[in-house]
Amino acid sequence: METGSRRGRVLLNFSHLKVFYTAALKKNFSETAKSLHMSQPSVSLHVRQLEDSLETELFKRTTKQVYLTPAGELLFKSAESILNQVNDIKRDIQHLSGSVHGNLVIGASLTIGEHILPYMFGAFQQAYPQINITLKIYNSEQIIDKLNGGELHIGFIESMIAYPEFLQKAFQSDELIVISKPNYYSGSSLSTNELFSLPFISREVGSGTRQVIEESLRQNQLNPSKLQVVMELESTESIKSAVESGMGISIISKAAVEKELRLGTLEQLYLPELNLKRSLYAIYKKHHFTLAAEAFLEFVTHRPPEAKRSKNALN
């Protein structure tokens, strides 16, 4: 598609549209440049060429942010549909080749990225040797941001989120459990009153695990702010170490502590009044969902027995 303008004839292409769409989401050319691995002047050039091609201003610029004009809003409504169609065409062409290949960039929460997905990679790469996987660990909020910026093909998070522009699919069940140092507490189970009376080590704000815990408490008419939080940590391993040292109790994915429970360095305290079982979710945007991402999601959702995470894998 080519149009004339007072500055000369400019070709409207897919790159222009992709940069425009990302900039509209980020509302900042500098952040757009980082997300797309471009220089900021290159982002500005792409936007200016698109504006020249359409003979209209798409963004209002301030020193800190950019905002869509009415024309920009109109284009934005169609841009995602166009990007989805282009991605569908790419996937259809790859289907014709008879092989699934390419790079696959995955974003996962700490629990999923450290204790669930890595145990599936070996079997997946045997089935799809031409797919190159990169795994990046983020919290749920960061995964949303990276998906919006096109930096990830698919994300894996610990609870469903209220973002209608994303597709979400449960891929595995998980259970959160209360953990303590052996003999830290006199008994094997806790009431909710006892849970609120003990020193508690929490994940950071934005963590999927923390969101699930707080939502479970609210569903049982309990106030999460009444937990006796003595420390917030961003790492599952640091939480386990703090609990092992006797600083307090915590709630963590059972998948993350199976080895410690078997070795006896941590013990589980049962919490019969709360149901802390949950589903884990894959999340993605259609126009970044490549054939490689589709194959991986299908694999982890319906993986064969030999690819499942087993106790032996942790020894």
ABEGO torsion letter per residue (X at the ends): XBBBBAAEBBBBBAAAAAAAAAAAAAGBAAAAAAAAGBBAAAAAAAAAAAAAAAGBBABBBBAABBBBBAAAAAAAAAAAAAAAAAAAAAAAAAAAAGBBBEBBBBBBBAAAAAAAAAAAAAAAAAABAABBBBBBBBBAAAAAAAAAAGABABBBBABBBBBAABBBBBABBBBBBBBBBBGABBEABBBAAAAAABBBBBBBBGBAAAAAAAAAAAAAGBBAAABBBABBBABAAAAAAAAAAGAEBBBBBAAAAAAAAAAGABBBBBBAABBABBBBBBBBBAAABBAAAAAAAAAAAABBAAABBBAAAAX
